[in-house]
Amino acid sequence: MIRTKLSLRRPLAVLGAAVVGFAGAVAVAAAPASAHHTTITATAACDQLSGERVITWKVVNSERNKAATITKVTADPATAVTVAVEGAESKPLSEVVIPKGGHVEAVQRVPGDTARATLTVDALWQRNNAKSTDSGRIDLATDQPCTPAPKCVDADKASYSHTFDGPKGTATVKLEGDLPLCGEAKQWFTLVSYFAPRPQFATPQYVHGTPDSDWLGAGQNEIELTVDVPDCHTQVDLIWGDADEVIDPLVEKGPRYGSKKLGDKGAPGNRSKGPQGWYNGGDKSCTTPAAAFTSNCDGTVTVALSNDGSISKYAVEFEVRAENGWSKTVTVEPGKAENGLVVPAADAGKIEVLVDGKVIENGTYTWERPEDCPLPTVTADADCDTFALTASNPEGAMPVTATFTYGDKTETRTVKPGTAEKVTFKAGDDETALVVLPELDLELEVVYAPEGCGEGGGGEEPGLPVTGAAAGGIAAGAVALLALGAVLFVMARRRRVHFTA
């Protein structure tokens, strides 16, 4: 006999659904030789739970007034062909009677990769003892093989989504879709924060605190990650993998996370949808630069530089400069200090300590004379013809200017540390001389009273040196050493105290 066929494609299966979709070919039996015959057509669907083709065969009785009894069924593939019975179990198609002018539908399950199926039915019309053998065929070769719907997703094919807040150090990662990861598979993700030298990407970077790692799988489909972010320049990264993937430190020409960062354009980071999983920022340096100053008696200033705070992770380049142009650059490693930098006395004045071109906090200083510095001494040597005054400056002191005035004569000398300067005046009628030390804001009045010179000569025995406390905390220290007569020294700040013998 001649057979014709009609082929239909199977529709795409809905993932995980236990629905049988129709996509098979329809087969039609050729016209039989006798008037009595059956017509056989078929449709097919894919059972996504089992991965089998489900063929529904429709067998139609050609006779409107005669029932047909099916006596034999031959199927290829040779699997059961059954008819559903209401209220009872299904029964083989070979045991079915097709009512007058009616039809029956039988179901056959075949492997999912079946390319073609045929069904041959022998029928008997008992009323006139007529017989026929008819066949139907369905062609499945043009369809995709039927496979079971997946119950899980392989870890290397899974997709994810994420959120990320770098400044707060928080992130979430979620497994997309309704299927869990297959088996015992786990996919790890890690959130890590760094100390950084700049608010933009720069190296080296050092891990801050403890990275937070967690995994998806085994029924866990969403995770939250949190890290502490340093209170300084930082980088925060959300990466694909566990804590073993963390790079510490990040250095110039060293390894990088690259596409491991979630949200990257490359794999595996692009398997998670969401914002870029990296952040660079922070509004202050990850160092703690500090300076301390000490004034010395010789006019120099010792500057101590330190870089040992809790967030000091990088070397600091300090610039120390004085008012008249003197400067020096000192690099202090993290956790270290430099205590021996001395600004010369000649360059004293306002001193500034700068980092990255900015004066650091408490980084400005001006030299102040220490209270325990020894003062210069003045001695006098007087006779009837001359009045000599000598200023001596101790070792370790600053150079001082001494101005000697007697009568209408004034002499000025610079007295270096460890030296003395002597000025001799011709004796006159003036009874006092004035010694001024302007850098120390001191004036000393010296009474000229030698013994045995002209009328009224003679005087008292030399008295003890007289010292006085200078206003503002300068200790008494001017020493009057008397020779050849009663010479009296009086020290005061910008005031004169006159003593008579």
C-alpha positions in Angstrom: 0.0 0.0 0.0 1.1 3.6 -0.4 1.8 5.7 2.7 2.0 9.5 3.2 3.3 11.4 6.2 3.2 14.8 7.7 6.1 15.9 10.0 5.7 18.5 12.9 8.7 19.9 14.9 8.7 19.4 18.7 8.4 22.8 20.6 11.1 23.9 23.0 10.7 22.2 26.4 9.9 24.3 29.4 12.9 23.8 31.8 11.9 21.5 34.7 8.2 21.2 33.7 6.5 17.8 33.8 4.5 18.7 30.7 4.3 16.6 27.5 4.5 18.9 24.4 3.3 17.9 21.0 5.7 18.0 18.1 5.5 14.8 16.2 4.6 13.8 12.7 1.1 12.7 11.7 0.9 9.4 9.8 -2.0 8.4 7.5 -2.8 4.9 6.4 -3.1 4.3 2.7 -6.4 3.4 1.1 -6.9 -0.4 1.7 -7.9 -2.9 -0.9 -11.2 -3.7 0.8 -13.9 -1.3 1.8 -13.4 -2.1 5.5 -10.3 -0.5 6.9 -8.7 1.6 9.7 -7.0 4.9 9.3 -4.0 5.4 11.6 -2.5 8.8 12.4 -0.1 9.9 15.1 1.3 12.8 17.1 4.3 12.9 19.4 5.5 14.8 22.4 8.5 14.9 24.7 8.2 13.8 28.3 10.7 16.0 29.9 10.7 14.1 33.2 11.6 10.8 31.6 13.2 11.9 28.3 10.9 9.6 26.3 8.9 10.3 23.2 5.2 9.9 23.9 3.4 8.9 20.7 -0.4 9.1 20.5 -1.8 6.8 17.8 -5.3 7.5 16.6 -7.0 4.5 14.9 -10.3 5.4 13.1 -13.0 2.8 12.1 -14.0 3.4 8.5 -17.4 1.8 9.0 -20.2 3.9 10.3 -22.5 1.0 11.2 -20.1 -1.8 12.1 -17.7 -2.1 15.1 -14.1 -3.2 14.4 -12.3 -5.6 16.7 -8.5 -5.2 16.8 -6.9 -8.6 16.6 -3.2 -7.8 16.3 -0.9 -4.8 16.9 2.6 -4.6 15.7 4.8 -1.7 16.8 8.2 -0.6 15.9 9.9 0.2 18.3 8.4 -2.8 20.0 7.1 -1.1 23.1 3.6 -1.3 24.7 0.8 0.5 22.9 -2.1 1.0 25.4 -5.5 2.6 25.6 -6.7 4.4 28.7 -9.8 3.1 30.3 -12.0 5.3 32.5 -12.0 4.1 36.0 -9.6 1.2 35.4 -6.1 0.5 34.3 -5.2 0.9 30.7 -5.3 -2.1 28.4 -3.4 -3.1 25.3 -4.6 -1.7 22.0 -4.8 -5.3 20.7 -7.8 -5.9 23.1 -9.8 -2.9 22.0 -13.0 -2.7 19.9 -13.4 0.4 17.8 -17.0 1.6 17.9 -19.1 2.2 14.8 -17.8 5.2 13.0 -15.5 6.0 15.9 -11.9 5.8 16.9 -9.6 4.9 19.7 -6.4 6.6 20.9 -3.5 4.6 22.1 -0.3 5.8 23.7 3.2 4.4 23.1 6.4 5.5 24.8 9.6 5.2 22.8 13.2 6.3 23.5 13.9 10.0 23.2 16.3 9.6 20.2 13.8 7.5 18.1 13.9 8.7 14.5 10.8 6.8 13.2 7.9 4.8 14.6 5.4 2.6 12.8 2.2 0.9 14.0 0.4 -1.9 12.1 -3.1 -2.9 13.1 -5.1 -6.0 12.1 -8.9 -5.4 12.5 -12.0 -7.7 12.1 -15.5 -6.7 11.3 -17.5 -9.7 12.7 -20.8 -8.7 11.1 -19.6 -9.7 7.7 -16.3 -11.3 8.7 -14.3 -8.6 6.9 -10.6 -8.2 7.7 -7.9 -5.5 7.1 -4.3 -4.8 7.9 -3.4 -1.2 8.0 -0.2 0.7 9.1 0.7 4.2 10.2 4.1 5.9 10.6 5.5 8.9 12.3 8.8 10.5 11.4 10.8 12.0 14.2 14.1 12.4 12.5 13.7 16.2 12.0 13.2 16.8 15.7 15.7 17.3 18.4 16.3 14.3 20.6 14.1 14.3 23.6 16.1 14.6 26.9 15.0 14.8 30.5 14.6 18.3 31.9 17.6 19.1 34.2 17.0 18.9 37.9 20.2 21.0 38.8 22.8 23.1 37.1 26.4 22.3 36.7 28.7 24.7 38.6 30.6 25.6 35.5 27.4 26.6 33.7 25.6 28.4 36.5 24.8 32.1 36.4 24.8 34.5 39.2 23.8 38.1 40.2 25.4 40.4 42.7 25.2 43.7 44.6 28.2 45.7 45.7 28.9 48.7 48.0 32.6 49.4 48.1 32.6 52.3 50.6 30.5 50.3 53.1 32.3 47.0 52.4 29.2 44.9 51.7 28.1 42.6 48.8 25.6 39.9 48.1 25.8 37.1 45.5 22.8 35.0 44.3 22.5 31.9 42.2 20.2 32.7 39.3 17.3 30.5 38.2 15.3 27.9 40.1 17.8 25.0 39.9 20.4 24.3 42.6 24.0 23.4 41.8 24.4 19.8 41.0 25.7 17.4 43.6 28.1 18.6 46.2 29.4 21.5 44.0 30.2 24.8 45.8 31.1 28.1 44.2 33.1 30.4 46.5 33.1 34.2 46.4 35.3 36.6 48.5 35.1 40.2 49.5 38.5 41.8 50.5 39.6 45.4 51.4 43.1 46.9 51.1 45.2 49.8 52.4 46.1 51.8 49.3 48.6 54.6 48.7 46.2 56.7 46.7 42.4 57.1 46.2 42.9 55.8 42.7 44.4 52.5 41.8 48.1 52.4 42.9 50.5 49.9 44.4 51.6 48.5 46.8 48.3 47.6 48.5 48.0 45.6 51.7 45.1 43.5 52.9 43.1 45.2 55.7 41.6 42.9 58.3 40.2 39.5 57.3 38.6 38.9 53.9 35.0 37.5 54.0 34.5 34.3 52.0 31.3 32.1 51.5 29.9 29.7 49.0 26.8 28.9 47.0 25.6 25.3 46.6 24.1 22.4 48.6 20.8 24.4 48.9 22.4 27.7 49.7 21.4 30.0 46.9 22.3 33.5 48.3 25.1 34.9 50.5 26.0 38.2 52.1 29.7 39.3 52.5 31.0 42.1 54.7 34.5 43.5 55.4 35.9 46.3 57.4 37.1 49.2 55.3 40.1 51.2 56.5 39.7 54.9 57.4 42.1 56.0 54.6 42.8 55.3 50.9 41.4 51.9 50.1 40.5 49.4 47.4 37.7 46.9 47.9 37.2 43.9 45.5 34.5 41.2 45.1 36.2 38.3 43.5 35.4 34.8 42.1 36.9 32.2 44.4 37.7 31.5 48.1 40.3 33.2 50.4 43.1 31.3 48.6 42.5 33.6 45.6 43.3 36.8 47.7 46.5 38.5 46.6 48.5 40.1 49.4 50.2 42.4 48.8 49.2 43.8 45.4 52.5 45.1 44.0 53.8 46.7 40.9 54.1 44.1 38.0 52.6 41.5 40.3 49.5 39.3 39.8 46.0 41.0 39.4 42.5 39.8 39.8 41.5 40.8 36.3 38.3 39.1 35.1 37.9 37.3 38.5 36.3 40.5 39.7 32.5 40.2 39.5 31.0 42.4 36.9 34.0 42.3 34.7 33.6 41.8 31.0 35.6 38.6 30.9 35.0 35.2 32.4 34.4 34.2 35.1 33.4 37.6 36.4 30.9 38.1 33.6 28.9 35.1 34.8 27.5 37.3 37.5 25.2 40.3 36.6 25.5 43.4 38.6 27.7 46.5 39.1 31.4 46.5 38.8 32.7 44.6 41.9 35.6 46.9 42.7 36.1 50.3 44.4 38.9 52.8 44.9 38.6 55.7 47.2 39.2 57.1 50.7 39.8 60.7 51.6 43.1 60.5 53.6 46.5 58.9 53.5 47.1 55.5 55.1 50.0 57.0 57.1 50.3 58.9 60.4 53.0 61.5 59.8 53.9 63.5 63.0 56.6 65.9 64.0 58.0 67.1 67.4 60.3 70.0 67.9 63.0 70.8 70.6 64.7 74.1 70.9 68.4 74.0 71.8 70.5 76.6 73.6 72.7 77.1 70.6 69.8 78.3 68.5 69.3 75.0 66.6 66.0 73.1 66.5 66.0 69.3 66.7 63.0 67.9 64.7 61.7 64.4 65.4 59.7 62.8 62.6 57.5 59.7 63.1 55.4 57.4 61.0 54.2 54.8 63.5 50.4 55.2 63.7 47.8 52.4 63.5 47.3 53.1 59.8 50.9 53.7 58.8 51.4 51.2 56.0 53.6 53.3 53.7 56.9 55.2 53.9 56.4 59.0 54.3 58.6 61.5 52.6 58.9 64.5 54.9 60.1 67.9 53.8 61.5 70.1 56.6 62.1 73.7 55.7 63.0 76.9 57.4 62.0 80.4 56.8 65.1 81.6 54.9 65.1 78.7 52.4 67.0 75.9 54.2 65.3 72.5 53.6 65.9 68.8 53.8 63.9 65.7 52.7 63.7 62.7 55.0 62.0 59.4 54.2 60.6 57.5 57.3 59.5 53.9 56.8 56.2 52.7 58.4 56.4 52.1 62.1 59.7 54.0 62.3 60.9 57.4 63.5 63.7 59.8 62.6 64.8 61.8 65.7 68.1 63.4 64.8 67.3 66.1 62.2 68.8 69.4 63.3 67.8 72.8 61.7 70.9 75.0 61.9 70.7 78.1 64.2 71.4 80.4 61.2 68.3 79.1 59.6 66.1 79.2 62.6 62.9 81.1 62.3 59.6 79.6 61.3 60.1 75.9 60.6 57.5 73.8 58.6 57.1 70.1 58.1 55.3 69.1 54.9 54.1 65.8 53.4 52.9 65.8 49.8 53.3 69.6 49.7 51.0 70.3 52.7 52.0 71.3 56.2 51.1 68.4 58.5 49.0 68.9 61.7 51.2 70.6 64.4 53.9 70.9 61.8 54.9 74.6 62.3 57.4 75.8 64.9 59.6 78.7 65.9 62.7 78.5 68.1 62.3 79.5 71.7 65.2 79.8 74.2 65.1 77.0 76.7 64.8 78.1 80.3 67.8 76.1 81.5 70.3 77.7 79.0 73.3 79.5 80.8 73.4 83.2 80.4 76.4 85.3 79.3 78.5 86.9 82.0 79.9 90.4 82.2 83.0 91.4 84.2 84.4 94.9 84.9 87.9 96.2 85.4 88.1 99.9 86.5 90.9 102.2 87.5 91.3 106.0 87.6 92.0 106.1 83.8 90.0 103.3 82.2 86.7 101.5 82.5 86.9 98.0 80.9 83.9 95.7 80.4 84.1 92.1 79.2 81.2 90.0 78.0 81.7 86.2 78.0 79.4 83.7 76.2 79.4 80.0 77.5 80.0 77.0 75.2 76.8 75.6 73.7 75.0 79.0 73.6 73.9 81.1 70.8 76.0 84.0 69.5 74.9 87.1 71.3 75.3 90.8 70.5 76.6 93.0 73.3 76.3 96.8 73.2 78.5 98.7 75.6 77.7 102.3 76.4 79.6 104.7 78.6 79.1 108.4 78.4 78.7 109.3 74.7 80.7 106.3 73.5 79.0 103.0 72.3 80.7 99.8 71.2 79.0 96.7 69.8 80.5 93.3 69.8 79.2 89.9 68.6 80.2 87.3 71.2 80.5 83.7 69.8 79.9 80.7 72.1 82.9 79.9 74.2 84.5 83.3 73.6 84.7 86.8 75.3 84.7 90.3 74.0 86.3 93.2 75.9 85.6 96.9 75.5 87.8 99.6 77.3 86.5 103.1 77.7 88.6 106.2 78.9 87.4 107.1 82.4 85.2 110.1 82.5 82.7 111.8 84.7 79.8 109.4 84.0 79.2 107.1 87.0 77.5 104.2 85.1 77.9 102.2 81.9 75.1 100.2 80.2 75.5 96.7 78.7 72.6 95.6 76.5 72.1 92.0 75.3 69.2 92.5 72.8 68.7 88.8 71.8 68.2 88.0 75.5 66.2 91.2 76.1 68.5 92.1 78.9 70.1 95.4 80.2 72.9 95.5 82.8 73.8 98.8 84.4 77.4 99.0 85.7 78.4 101.7 88.3 81.9 103.1 87.9 83.4 103.7 91.3 87.1 103.0 91.5 88.9 103.7 94.8 91.4 106.5 95.5 90.9 108.6 92.4 90.8 112.3 93.1 88.4 114.0 95.5 85.9 111.8 97.2 88.1 108.8 96.3 87.8 105.7 98.3 84.9 103.5 98.5 83.5 100.5 100.0 84.8 97.0 99.8 83.5 95.2 96.7 80.1 93.7 97.3 78.6 90.5 96.2 77.5 90.2 92.6 74.0 91.4 92.2 71.6 89.3 90.0 67.9 89.8 89.3 65.2 87.7 87.6 64.3 88.8 84.2 60.6 89.1 83.5 59.2 86.2 81.4 61.1 83.5 83.1 64.8 84.1 82.2 66.8 82.9 85.1 69.3 85.2 86.9 72.7 84.6 85.6 74.6 87.8 85.0 77.7 87.6 87.2 79.6 90.8 88.1 83.2 90.1 88.9 84.6 93.2 90.6 88.1 94.5 90.4 89.8 97.6 91.6 86.9 99.3 93.3 83.3 99.1 93.9 81.6 98.2 90.6 78.0 97.1 90.8 76.0 95.2 88.1 72.3 95.1 88.0 70.3 92.9 85.5 66.8 93.5 84.5 64.5 93.1 81.4 64.2 96.4 79.7 64.5 98.3 82.9 67.4 99.7 84.9 67.9 99.4 88.6 70.5 101.8 90.0 72.5 100.9 93.0 74.8 103.3 94.8 77.7 102.2 96.9 
